[in-house]
Amino acid sequence: MPSFDTRVPAVLVRLDRNPFHHGTLGAARSLGRAGVPVHAVLESPTSPAARSRYVHTRPTPASPTALPAALTDLLLRLSGRHATPALLVPLDDLSALALAEHRAELTDRYLLPDQSAEQLARVADKAALAETCRALALPHPPTGLPESAEEAATMAWSLGLPVVAKWSRPWLLPPGSGLRSTSIVRSLADVRALYARTAEAGSRLLLQQLLPPGRELDWFVHGYADSAGRCAAGATGRKERSWPGGAGLTAVGRWAANPAIERAAGELLSALGYRGVFDLDFRLDRSTGAYHLLDFNPRPGAQFRLFADADGLDVVRAMHLDLTGRPVPAHSPSYGRRFVVENYAALSVLTSPRRRYAPEPADTPRGRTETAWFAADDLTPAFAMAGAWFLHSLRKAVVTLRRLLWPDHPRRVTTVSPPARTASDRMTRR
């Protein structure tokens, strides 16, 4: 294991109201097992990740809606507890952007990569990412930015149903709204209905051509661009199962080599001058053989622990080493290693039981699977997640039952004619 400066604590920051974010727990365990004191600013002190034995303090913002100023004030107050500047680790887009926006106020008391809010918004905002890909000639699915419900229907028809619908700034989605950051929309009526919720969503709606999903087509790249711009702890992985299928997070992933994606990621990071942890999602277009960039997350991906090598080096540890002035050792590939998110993998199996995992390579060592929640040295978070998951599932079952027993008045069904193709001038294609 590399030599860490254990005098420098880490503060994990996550404001997204998602108690099932396993990446937060992965960061706490990764740094905690290396001897780094771990503290957390989470959306709730009852979050399963907050139950980890490696999390020492669990303060929460007094007013999450007043961010990013409220978060900055909280962190400045907490900094007095640390004898040395602490490493800040944002684990969702909202936190990453808030910390970058107030980086100048925090740098005396915290360690952060050299990032600006403008740099992060250029890739975290889905609309800006489409423009970035266009400018860099990087393959990206054809994307439309409608300005009315009818234009949204026109674009959807032009792109071809079903289409992928994304909110450009998903971190602004109000909790409890039922809106997903990404969804697959199958009818023009649903496209219009989704566009009608733009004001509620807080950002623009994007419509994107759906690249056909399939086995071994979805890939991701995680890494850390250090202070000199070198990529440390970078690796590529394949998504074997996702939830929801075709447009969701990784439920089962495997470490696998993909030189084409490594080159594309390296060129993109170099062109952007990016520093810090990154998580990129790609999908292969079988018709052209090109890998299209789907998402760029400027923070650790939830499944980043897939890429922990034999010495335990991962992107979070690489960031701690780099920002404390320690050398970051070379990353040793561990192809075939798997990462399983128990709750989402179970849902994936239940909804698509016939899909099989890809066969293990003959030279893959046994016992190379890491689970997101269960760990023999840190059991409490898994039990806390199971309890929260049961209550979450029960609430959803009650809502479904109510809809079945007391259905709303049926919607009037109308015949929709194909709209005229007049929106191509607002579509970016790569």
Wavefront OBJ file of the C-alpha trace (Angstrom):
o trace
v 0.000 0.000 0.000
v 1.284 3.520 -0.766
v 2.391 5.720 2.116
v -0.373 8.165 3.087
v -0.081 11.315 5.157
v -2.603 10.245 7.782
v -2.365 13.631 9.490
v -4.538 14.974 6.654
v -8.185 14.011 7.147
v -10.778 13.726 4.386
v -14.226 15.317 4.359
v -16.762 13.583 2.123
v -19.461 15.883 0.761
v -22.744 14.697 -0.729
v -25.933 16.729 -0.884
v -27.962 14.636 -3.309
v -30.883 13.103 -1.404
v -30.019 9.534 -2.284
v -29.559 7.222 0.724
v -28.528 4.401 -1.625
v -25.435 6.152 -2.998
v -22.863 3.400 -2.538
v -20.003 5.540 -3.837
v -20.052 7.548 -0.594
v -19.557 4.376 1.408
v -16.807 3.246 -0.959
v -14.900 6.490 -0.406
v -15.226 6.236 3.383
v -13.967 2.659 3.400
v -11.148 3.288 0.918
v -9.646 6.202 2.830
v -10.495 4.833 6.265
v -8.734 1.534 5.587
v -5.651 3.525 4.551
v -5.599 5.134 7.996
v -6.994 8.503 6.858
v -9.513 10.045 9.307
v -12.824 10.398 7.459
v -15.562 12.945 8.173
v -18.740 13.523 6.202
v -21.192 16.236 5.262
v -24.179 14.264 4.021
v -27.780 15.009 3.196
v -28.898 13.084 6.304
v -27.198 11.677 9.419
v -29.305 8.528 8.969
v -27.855 7.742 5.548
v -26.566 4.122 5.483
v -23.111 5.373 4.497
v -23.028 7.477 7.669
v -23.195 4.259 9.710
v -19.782 3.139 8.515
v -17.182 2.520 11.200
v -14.795 4.620 9.123
v -16.914 7.804 9.313
v -16.021 9.733 12.470
v -18.359 12.753 12.290
v -21.601 13.247 10.374
v -22.600 16.936 10.306
v -25.370 18.001 7.910
v -26.028 21.404 6.334
v -28.630 23.407 8.223
v -30.220 24.629 4.999
v -29.455 22.474 1.940
v -31.607 24.714 -0.267
v -29.307 27.700 0.385
v -26.346 26.111 -1.390
v -23.604 26.686 -2.322
v -23.079 29.534 0.160
v -24.506 27.538 3.082
v -22.197 24.615 2.316
v -19.159 26.913 2.209
v -20.081 28.505 5.536
v -20.527 25.092 7.108
v -17.169 23.844 5.839
v -15.378 26.947 7.067
v -16.872 26.440 10.531
v -15.873 22.775 10.543
v -12.311 23.495 9.414
v -11.409 24.597 12.936
v -11.627 20.965 14.044
v -8.726 19.936 11.800
v -5.096 20.579 12.704
v -4.134 20.547 9.012
v -6.024 21.399 5.806
v -8.398 18.514 5.004
v -9.049 16.873 1.649
v -12.508 17.645 0.253
v -14.137 14.811 -1.729
v -17.385 15.771 -3.515
v -19.518 12.758 -4.386
v -22.293 14.320 -6.449
v -22.426 16.984 -9.142
v -24.105 19.581 -6.937
v -21.334 19.307 -4.331
v -18.564 19.340 -6.953
v -19.915 22.514 -8.551
v -20.528 24.217 -5.201
v -16.982 23.518 -4.010
v -15.468 24.678 -7.296
v -17.500 27.892 -7.208
v -16.160 28.754 -3.738
v -12.703 27.245 -4.180
v -10.932 30.554 -3.467
v -12.585 30.786 -0.044
v -11.775 27.184 0.847
v -8.201 26.680 -0.351
v -6.576 27.994 2.844
v -8.321 25.327 4.907
v -8.989 22.507 2.450
v -7.249 20.620 -0.350
v -9.038 20.676 -3.718
v -8.006 20.024 -7.336
v -7.376 23.076 -9.493
v -10.875 23.365 -10.972
v -13.258 26.212 -11.708
v -17.045 26.126 -11.674
v -17.025 27.091 -15.355
v -14.811 24.118 -16.261
v -17.039 21.697 -14.395
v -20.271 23.142 -15.783
v -18.874 22.654 -19.285
v -19.037 18.883 -18.803
v -21.556 18.322 -15.989
v -24.306 20.267 -17.767
v -25.667 17.846 -20.392
v -26.412 20.621 -22.888
v -22.920 22.080 -22.492
v -21.414 18.595 -22.859
v -23.141 18.163 -26.222
v -21.602 21.444 -27.386
v -18.203 20.445 -25.982
v -18.296 17.166 -27.923
v -19.333 18.999 -31.085
v -16.472 21.481 -30.719
v -13.935 18.701 -30.129
v -15.356 16.410 -32.839
v -15.912 13.737 -30.207
v -18.656 11.204 -31.062
v -21.834 12.038 -29.163
v -25.420 10.939 -29.861
v -27.466 13.430 -31.938
v -29.065 15.743 -29.397
v -31.913 18.242 -29.553
v -32.696 21.179 -27.263
v -36.386 21.982 -27.774
v -37.906 25.332 -26.867
v -41.554 24.267 -26.777
v -43.628 21.135 -26.279
v -44.439 20.940 -29.985
v -40.801 21.387 -30.925
v -39.938 18.613 -28.478
v -42.384 16.329 -30.295
v -40.905 17.348 -33.636
v -37.393 16.583 -32.461
v -38.409 13.254 -30.968
v -40.008 12.237 -34.250
v -36.920 13.325 -36.184
v -34.554 11.471 -33.852
v -36.764 8.377 -33.920
v -38.764 6.947 -31.036
v -37.918 5.856 -28.452
v -35.619 8.709 -27.470
v -33.455 9.403 -24.438
v -34.678 12.379 -22.386
v -32.218 14.139 -20.073
v -32.419 17.166 -17.851
v -29.373 19.308 -18.547
v -28.700 19.988 -14.848
v -30.061 16.944 -13.023
v -28.761 18.136 -9.657
v -31.535 20.757 -9.710
v -34.353 18.194 -9.854
v -36.597 18.658 -6.804
v -36.728 15.669 -4.446
v -39.977 13.743 -4.521
v -40.901 14.989 -7.993
v -40.554 11.577 -9.616
v -38.416 13.096 -12.364
v -35.382 11.063 -13.403
v -32.169 12.617 -14.642
v -32.303 10.270 -17.641
v -35.258 8.317 -19.017
v -36.328 6.572 -22.202
v -39.475 8.112 -23.695
v -41.534 6.031 -26.112
v -44.371 8.277 -27.294
v -44.859 11.829 -28.498
v -47.517 12.409 -25.855
v -45.000 11.491 -23.154
v -42.411 13.798 -24.734
v -44.849 16.716 -24.570
v -45.807 15.864 -20.989
v -42.180 15.714 -19.935
v -41.362 19.038 -21.568
v -44.297 20.610 -19.709
v -42.411 19.951 -16.467
v -39.369 22.023 -17.494
v -40.021 24.773 -14.968
v -40.383 22.187 -12.207
v -37.159 20.431 -13.268
v -35.158 23.663 -13.092
v -33.129 23.117 -16.277
v -33.523 22.448 -19.991
v -34.786 19.197 -21.446
v -32.530 17.404 -23.916
v -33.729 14.783 -26.367
v -31.068 12.393 -27.559
v -31.046 9.650 -30.116
v -31.096 6.268 -28.432
v -28.085 4.261 -29.467
v -29.245 0.640 -29.434
v -28.259 -0.953 -26.115
v -26.819 -4.417 -26.054
v -24.445 -6.774 -24.391
v -20.907 -5.453 -24.034
v -21.750 -2.059 -25.576
v -21.743 0.123 -22.434
v -18.368 1.184 -21.033
v -17.055 3.627 -18.460
v -13.720 5.226 -17.598
v -12.677 6.358 -14.126
v -9.483 8.143 -13.253
v -7.765 11.053 -11.571
v -5.999 13.846 -13.456
v -3.254 14.984 -11.102
v -1.768 18.434 -10.595
v 0.500 17.987 -13.630
v -2.339 16.729 -15.844
v -1.234 13.099 -15.778
v -3.950 10.480 -15.489
v -3.473 8.400 -12.340
v -5.445 5.302 -11.398
v -7.280 5.440 -14.721
v -9.027 2.334 -16.051
v -11.855 1.179 -18.306
v -14.722 -1.090 -17.370
v -17.718 -2.716 -18.999
v -21.263 -2.420 -17.697
v -22.689 -5.936 -17.486
v -25.966 -5.028 -15.805
v -27.648 -1.689 -15.225
v -30.685 -0.319 -13.450
v -32.895 0.845 -15.057
v -31.898 -1.222 -18.069
v -30.467 0.701 -20.995
v -30.259 4.085 -19.266
v -29.282 3.481 -15.682
v -26.411 3.134 -13.264
v -24.026 0.212 -13.123
v -25.440 -2.729 -11.172
v -22.647 -5.121 -12.185
v -19.417 -3.950 -13.781
v -16.189 -5.620 -14.811
v -12.668 -4.235 -15.257
v -11.727 -4.764 -18.904
v -9.214 -3.250 -21.307
v -10.428 -0.894 -24.035
v -7.599 1.077 -25.685
v -9.992 3.013 -27.954
v -11.859 4.499 -25.003
v -8.626 5.169 -23.112
v -7.365 7.221 -26.068
v -10.656 9.119 -26.402
v -10.720 9.912 -22.682
v -7.090 11.048 -22.707
v -7.645 13.380 -25.667
v -10.766 14.849 -24.050
v -9.087 15.507 -20.702
v -6.070 17.054 -22.411
v -8.243 19.338 -24.537
v -10.191 20.495 -21.471
v -7.138 20.865 -19.212
v -9.132 18.911 -16.646
v -7.858 18.281 -13.104
v -9.413 16.011 -10.497
v -11.478 12.823 -10.416
v -13.643 11.975 -13.421
v -16.209 9.359 -14.475
v -17.036 9.021 -18.192
v -19.756 6.855 -19.766
v -19.489 5.560 -23.345
v -21.680 3.432 -25.595
v -20.549 1.673 -28.757
v -22.529 2.405 -31.916
v -22.442 -0.913 -33.759
v -23.348 0.722 -37.073
v -20.245 2.948 -37.111
v -17.881 1.280 -34.646
v -17.518 4.588 -32.780
v -17.721 4.976 -29.017
v -20.041 7.857 -28.128
v -19.536 9.834 -24.944
v -22.830 9.833 -23.012
v -21.913 11.480 -19.708
v -19.022 13.221 -17.967
v -19.249 13.285 -14.169
v -16.634 15.558 -12.521
v -16.376 13.475 -9.330
v -15.912 9.822 -8.350
v -18.339 7.469 -10.049
v -20.411 5.364 -7.672
v -18.619 2.173 -8.796
v -15.088 3.615 -8.595
v -14.010 0.817 -6.229
v -14.127 -1.586 -9.186
v -10.740 -0.144 -10.146
v -8.937 -0.743 -6.855
v -5.748 -2.547 -7.812
v -3.827 -5.183 -5.849
v -2.227 -2.460 -3.683
v -5.592 -0.814 -2.992
v -4.963 2.232 -5.201
v -8.141 3.851 -6.532
v -9.095 7.360 -7.689
v -9.927 8.659 -4.201
v -6.634 7.439 -2.762
v -4.793 8.858 -5.777
v -6.323 12.269 -5.072
v -5.283 12.145 -1.409
v -1.723 11.174 -2.327
v -1.394 13.842 -5.021
v -2.854 16.753 -3.044
v -0.760 15.928 0.030
v 2.423 15.944 -2.058
v 2.956 12.173 -2.048
v 3.903 10.216 -5.187
v 1.085 8.309 -6.859
v 2.341 4.837 -7.823
v 1.581 3.234 -11.151
v -1.839 1.624 -11.346
v -1.691 -2.163 -11.785
v -4.497 -3.547 -14.004
v -6.667 -6.260 -12.504
v -8.706 -7.307 -15.527
v -11.695 -9.476 -14.759
v -12.339 -7.916 -11.351
v -16.056 -7.304 -10.744
v -18.089 -4.850 -8.723
v -21.656 -5.741 -7.698
v -24.241 -3.346 -6.253
v -26.438 -5.798 -4.399
v -29.779 -3.962 -4.413
v -29.639 -2.809 -8.029
v -28.201 -6.103 -9.287
v -31.163 -7.913 -7.707
v -33.605 -5.577 -9.475
v -31.770 -6.087 -12.749
v -31.990 -9.858 -12.439
v -35.699 -9.711 -11.550
v -36.535 -7.530 -14.544
v -34.292 -9.257 -17.101
v -33.540 -12.735 -15.724
v -32.497 -14.192 -19.069
v -29.511 -11.907 -19.453
v -26.343 -13.752 -18.567
v -23.065 -12.388 -17.353
v -20.245 -12.524 -19.851
v -17.984 -15.544 -19.203
v -14.929 -15.084 -16.999
v -11.599 -15.086 -18.832
v -9.706 -18.305 -18.206
v -6.882 -16.501 -16.391
v -9.120 -14.479 -14.019
v -8.248 -15.266 -10.379
v -11.077 -16.309 -8.104
v -12.418 -14.066 -5.371
v -12.012 -10.870 -7.389
v -15.492 -9.464 -6.765
v -16.203 -6.509 -4.490
v -19.696 -5.774 -3.257
v -20.899 -2.216 -2.778
v -22.562 -2.647 0.616
v -21.445 -5.839 2.307
v -17.957 -5.862 3.839
v -16.806 -8.179 6.611
v -14.991 -5.338 8.392
v -17.918 -2.887 8.152
v -21.275 -4.649 8.398
v -23.581 -1.927 9.732
v -24.062 0.011 6.452
v -25.304 -3.120 4.670
v -27.954 -3.739 7.332
v -28.923 -0.060 7.321
v -29.250 -0.112 3.530
v -31.375 -3.278 3.648
v -33.751 -1.673 6.136
v -34.013 1.543 4.151
v -34.460 -0.427 0.930
v -37.316 -2.443 2.468
v -39.134 0.723 3.565
v -38.507 2.336 0.169
v -39.923 -0.722 -1.633
v -42.907 -0.849 0.729
v -43.767 2.797 0.044
v -43.587 2.220 -3.697
v -45.796 -0.870 -3.370
v -48.403 1.128 -1.430
v -48.432 3.854 -4.092
v -48.840 1.251 -6.845
v -51.648 -0.475 -4.960
v -53.476 2.815 -4.500
v -53.288 3.496 -8.216
v -54.709 0.065 -8.955
v -57.558 0.344 -6.451
v -58.385 4.028 -7.044
v -57.269 4.828 -10.570
v -57.459 8.380 -11.865
v -59.943 9.214 -14.560
v -58.591 7.794 -17.812
v -56.853 10.247 -20.104
v -58.523 11.041 -23.412
v -56.662 9.172 -26.122
v -55.996 11.146 -29.289
v -54.388 10.167 -32.535
v -51.071 11.956 -33.043
v -49.919 12.683 -36.563
v -46.202 12.778 -37.303
v -45.023 16.384 -36.785
v -43.249 18.305 -39.490
v -39.462 18.084 -39.385
v -38.634 21.702 -38.658
v -36.314 21.464 -35.657
v -33.143 20.122 -37.221
v -31.463 23.509 -36.953
v -31.438 23.181 -33.154
v -29.986 19.689 -33.075
v -26.307 18.990 -32.474
v -25.030 15.884 -34.204
v -21.824 13.903 -33.591
l 1 2 3 4 5 6 7 8 9 10 11 12 13 14 15 16 17 18 19 20 21 22 23 24 25 26 27 28 29 30 31 32 33 34 35 36 37 38 39 40 41 42 43 44 45 46 47 48 49 50 51 52 53 54 55 56 57 58 59 60 61 62 63 64 65 66 67 68 69 70 71 72 73 74 75 76 77 78 79 80 81 82 83 84 85 86 87 88 89 90 91 92 93 94 95 96 97 98 99 100 101 102 103 104 105 106 107 108 109 110 111 112 113 114 115 116 117 118 119 120 121 122 123 124 125 126 127 128 129 130 131 132 133 134 135 136 137 138 139 140 141 142 143 144 145 146 147 148 149 150 151 152 153 154 155 156 157 158 159 160 161 162 163 164 165 166 167 168 169 170 171 172 173 174 175 176 177 178 179 180 181 182 183 184 185 186 187 188 189 190 191 192 193 194 195 196 197 198 199 200 201 202 203 204 205 206 207 208 209 210 211 212 213 214 215 216 217 218 219 220 221 222 223 224 225 226 227 228 229 230 231 232 233 234 235 236 237 238 239 240 241 242 243 244 245 246 247 248 249 250 251 252 253 254 255 256 257 258 259 260 261 262 263 264 265 266 267 268 269 270 271 272 273 274 275 276 277 278 279 280 281 282 283 284 285 286 287 288 289 290 291 292 293 294 295 296 297 298 299 300 301 302 303 304 305 306 307 308 309 310 311 312 313 314 315 316 317 318 319 320 321 322 323 324 325 326 327 328 329 330 331 332 333 334 335 336 337 338 339 340 341 342 343 344 345 346 347 348 349 350 351 352 353 354 355 356 357 358 359 360 361 362 363 364 365 366 367 368 369 370 371 372 373 374 375 376 377 378 379 380 381 382 383 384 385 386 387 388 389 390 391 392 393 394 395 396 397 398 399 400 401 402 403 404 405 406 407 408 409 410 411 412 413 414 415 416 417 418 419 420 421 422 423 424 425 426 427 428 429 430
